[in-house]
Amino acid sequence: MELTGSWLRIDEEHIDQELRDTAARLDRTENEMALDFSSVRRIDPGSVRALEELATLADEKGVKVALSGVNVDVYKVLKLLKLASRFSFANQPAPSSPGGAGKP
């Protein structure tokens, strides 16, 4: 997981652990967190559980979680499992560096 400003880049190979680490960071987050899912092509049941836990904890702490760069197939899974409504979505992935490409 790479921290880029207020963005956390999620690596598909370690998604479960990175989502759990992200949940632990919610205590240090004031009101919003963005996760870059552009490298995530599919999610397994463990990842779904980690996303559910993250959403629940974020709701409890009043933190909004935005997912960016979400693959259509991943979005469909989240929608079918009624998890999509617990996150906001952005089409553009996180910037590669502060002030870099990807910012409007």
PEZISUL-V79036 format. One record per pair of residues at least 4 apart in sequence whose C-alpha atoms are under 6 Angstrom apart, sorted by sequence separation. I is the first residue (numbers start at 1). J is the second residue. D is the distance in whole Angstrom. If there is no record, write none. Layout:
# PEZISUL-V79036
I_J_D / I_J_D
This chain:
# PEZISUL-V79036
3_7_6 / 11_15_6 / 15_19_6 / 43_47_6 / 54_58_6 / 58_62_6 / 79_83_6 / 3_8_5 / 58_63_5 / 78_83_5 / 79_84_5 / 95_100_6 / 2_8_6 / 78_84_5 / 95_101_5 / 2_9_5 / 95_102_5 / 1_9_5 / 1_10_5 / 66_87_6 / 68_89_6 / 65_87_6 / 66_88_5 / 67_89_5 / 68_90_5 / 69_91_5 / 66_89_5 / 68_91_6 / 69_92_6 / 69_93_5 / 68_93_5 / 9_35_6 / 10_36_6 / 7_34_5 / 8_35_5 / 9_36_5 / 10_37_6 / 7_35_6 / 8_36_6 / 12_40_5 / 16_47_5 / 19_50_6 / 23_54_5 / 32_63_5 / 34_65_6 / 37_68_6 / 38_69_4 / 31_63_4 / 32_64_5 / 33_65_5 / 34_66_5 / 35_67_5 / 36_68_5 / 37_69_5 / 38_70_6 / 42_74_6 / 32_65_6 / 34_67_6 / 36_69_6 / 37_70_5 / 16_50_6 / 36_93_6 / 36_94_6
